[in-house]
């Protein structure tokens, strides 16, 4: 089957009584030009190893295998797994895992080395999957994904930008984020309601943190973006029991890191976040849920 043919993809679904699940983000890529753009952005070479989440019908999986790339694909839907075993199961470079990517042990997938993560991510859980992979200790140095455009813009949003948020701060500390190209809804079947964007993330080492500082970085940013409309100093004072001593210490930390006392979470640069995380700030445990971005 030509997986970039809308007619053939629709016929396959009709013949098998398969109804794409919007909740699972089952919008199948049917545009060869976009597929080539993803492959070009990924830049993986023959013999390298790629992790893919949510392969669906296998359009990206098949294209990677055709380039002699070893693919570990994790698919939640048992019907799609059955199809992938039928259509690609004999390909020697494929390891197919029937599982929910959010419940899979990433350590097992990444421990033996992975050159890249390449995926058309489902809208509903794409950010969670990407963050889990990108922030893992054994994360690959190159991530190439296709996600909803607004989500992609959040990943790349600069300080003071309207879309600056937790996911962008976390990703940009570790990766350079590049928006490669926009993708129209007509490039998928079923057609989604919004556009998508190909995003390339390339690992850098510009903001190293000690183990303790990295934990503090996560705690501070979660807390700050949970209360993003409030001044950060005020948020931290409440987290530190609002004592006069704590307030003085926070003011000193802000001065040392070059952070204005009136700054809000989205205004801080990565250098300022990292400098703050290296300071001796006791803000307790990280909140369990950050404000929606």
N, C-alpha and C positions, 0 to 999 in steps of 0.2 A: 504493500500500500504506500502511496505517495502521501506522507504525513503533512506536506505543505499544500495539499489540494483540498480546498473547502468541500468540494463535492464528494471526494472519497472519505474524508473524515466524517461528514454527515451520514453518508451511506453506512459506514462502519457502525456508527451509533444506532442507527435505525435497525439494521440487521440484527444487532445483538441486544436490542431493547435497553441500550445504555443511555441514561439521562444525566448529563453533566451536572454535578452538584455544585451550586453556587457557593454554598457554605464552605466547601473544601477548596474553593478557588479553581475549579476545573474549567478554565478557559484555555483552550488548546491553541498554541501558536501555529498559524497556517501560512506564514509569509516567509518565503525563502530568503529574501533580502535581509529581513530582521534576523533570521537564524544565522546567516553569514556574518552579520554585524556582531552578534554575540560571540561567535567563534573567533572572529578577528580580535575583538576586545580581550577575550580570555587569553589569547596568545600561547596556549598550551601546545606542546610539541609531541611528536611520536614517542611512545614509551612512558610518558608522564602519567601521573595518577590524579584523577579528578573525583571529587565528591559531588553528587547531585541530589538535591532534595525535591521530591515531587515530580518525577519524570513524566507522569501522565501517559500519553500514548507513545512516548519515546522519541519525539522528533529531535530533541537536542541530544539525547543519549545515542541514537543511531548515528548522528552526524559526528559526534566525538569518536565513536568506535570506528567510523570510516576513516578517521585520521590516525588510526592506530594508537588511540589513547585509552588507557585503562580506566574504567568507570565503575565506581561504587554508587549505585542508585538506591535511594530509600523512598518507597512508595507506600502510602497508607491504604489505598483502596484495593481490596483483594481482586476486584474485577480487572483493574488495570494491571495489577501484578500478573494475573493469569495471561493477559494479552502480551505483556512484555516477555514472559517466559516462552510463549508461543512464537512470537516474532523475532526475538533477539536472544533467546535462551541459549542458543548454540554458539553465540559469539564468545570467543575465548577471553576477551578483555573485560567482560561484564560480570560484576558481582551485584545481584539484585537482592535487596532486603525488604521484606514486607513488614513495615512497621511505621509508627507515627514518629516523624523526625523529632518532635518535641519530647518524646519519651525514650529516644534511643541514646545509648551510652556513647557520647561523642569521643570519649577516650579510646574506646575500642576501634572507632572508625579512623581516628587521626593518629593513633599512637605509632603506627609503623610508617608514618610519613604520608603527606598528601600535598601535591604540588599546587592544587587550585580547587576552589569551590565554584561551580558554575551551575546556575539554576534559574529557571523561570519560576519565581516564588509565588505561592498563593497569596492573594491580597489579605486574607483574614489573619494569617499568622506569619507572614513573611518577615516582619521586623523582628519578631521573637526568634525565629530560626536564624536569621542573619546575626543577631547579637550573640546568640549561643555559640555559633561557629567562630565569629570574629574575636570574641573575648576568651576563647578557650586557650589554655597554655600551649597547645600544639596546633594552633590555627595555621592554615596555609597562608603564604605571603601574598597571594593573589585571589581576590574574590570578584566574580563577574556575575551580576544578577539582573533580572528583569522584574521590576516592581512598579506599582502604581506611581504615577508622576509626582503627586504631592508627597508621598513617602520618600521618594528619591530626593526631592528638594529639601526635605528635612534632614536627610543624611548629610547633605552638602551645605546646609545653611551656615553662614558666617556669624560671628558675634554681632549682636544688635539686629540681626535679621528677624523678620516676622515669624519665620518657621524654625528659628533656633530652639532646640529642645534637647532632651536627655539622650535620645538615640544618636543625634549628630555629634554631641560632645563626646560620648563614649567611642564612637567609631573614629572620629577625627583624631583622637589621641593616639590611635594605633595605625590608622590608614589615611593615605591621601585619597579623597573621594572625587571621582570625575564622572560627570553626567555625559555619557557617550552620544546618545541619540534618543529622540522621542519616538514613540510607537503608537500609531493610531488604533482605536478600538477595533477597526475593521480587519486588523491583522490577526484577530483571534476568532475562534468559534467555540462556544457562543460569544457574541460580541459583548464585552463589558461596558459599563456605563461611563467609564473614565479612561483617559489615556495612560500609557505606561512609559517607562524610561529604562534604557540599558545603563547600568551603573558599573563602573570598574573601581575597585578598591585595592590600592597597592600599599603594602606594609611599609612603615617607616619606623625609625627609632629616635625621633626627635624629642619625645617626652617620656623618658624612662622614669620609673618610680620604684622606690623600695617596696617590699611586700606590705609593710605596714601602711605606707603612704597610698598604695593602690587601693587597699581596703577603705582608707579614709576618703579617697577620691570618689569611690562608689557611694559611700554613705553621704558625703557632702552634696554631690550632684543630685542624688535621689531626693534628699531633703529640700534642696533649693528649688528644684523644678516641681515638687509637690506644692510649693508656695510661690510660684514664679511671679505672681503679681505683687509680692511684698519685697521690701528691701532685704537683701541677703543678710546684712548685719543684724536686723531685727529677728529674722528667722533663727539665726545661730544663737542669739542671746537667749531666746526661749528654749532652745535645745540644750543650752548649757546652764539651765536652772535660773537664769536671769539674776545672777548675783553681780554686785558691783565689780568684784574681782574678775569675773568672766567677761563682763562688758569691756573692761580695760584691756584684757588680754586679746579679745577679738579686734578691738581698735588697733592695737599694736600689730597684730597679724595682717590686717588690711593695709596698714601703712607700709609694712615690710614687703608686701606683695604688689604694691602699687594699685590697690583696688579702692575706688572712691567709696566713701561710707554710705552713699545712696544707691549703690549699684544693685541691680536685680540679676537674677540667674543668667538670663540670656545675653547680658552685656559683657560677661567675663570672657577673656581669651583663654585658650588652652594653657598658655604659659602661666596665667594667673591662677587657673584652677589647680594646676600641678604645684605651683608654689604654695598655695593655700593648703593643699593636701600634705605637704611636707612639714607644715607647722604642727605644733603640739596642741591640737584642738580636740577636745573630748565631746563629741556630739552624740554619743550613745550608739545604739543599733540603727542600721539602715531601715527606713520605712519599707513596708512590704509592697506598697503600691504607689507609684508616682502619678501625678496628675496627667490626664490624657493629653497627648500632643496633637 
